[in-house]
């Protein structure tokens, strides 16, 4: 028996390698390729989208913006050019969902701390209250790293417009108060082409796992 195995050892080895390759190809063919949708206003809950853009079904892009961050620096789309980033909306005195959202976003920050291709962008929905010193104190208290994560304030109308016309992630507040905003738990994933690629519940750990996986997928997709 041993002599027979020795005689046909090359054939057996070749057969095993061939079988492994065939099985791998078969598994790859059956396994669906991961993909991420590209979201447009028409794809999203109308409550989160300004009525003037709800009809848009393709080619949606994040608009140009200009806000002030926790260090008093002007932040524009140029600072996020060629970046994959996560955007959200919050306010520093929020005692309900914001602490969980911030804690979870800190974990995302840690995951991509040494990857300059990934950044974070948090907008205050109470910009009249959340000025630069308040944002700076909030950033220091929560471990925000300036080079990775901007907390921004600015003109309320401009933030409202970005929230509902670009990021598709914030509810309208009191109808009788122009530009009143009710932020949601949504984290919004934006790719290097300024397209919305995903929404995630910022209060849930399992959603952060999905977000991190999707960011890594986008990074790999960019390389390919």
Protein Blocks (a to p, Z undefined) as FASTA:
>chain_A
ZZmmmmmmmmmmmmmmmmmmmmmmmmmmmpccdddddddfklpcfklpcfklmmpgghia
cdddddddfkopacdfklmgoiacddddddfklcklmmmmmmmmmmmmmmmmmmmkbccd
dddfblmlmgfklmmmmmmmnopafkloccddddfklmmmmmmmmnopaccddfklghia
cddfbdcdddfkopafbdcdfkbmklmmmmmmmmmmmmmmmmZZ
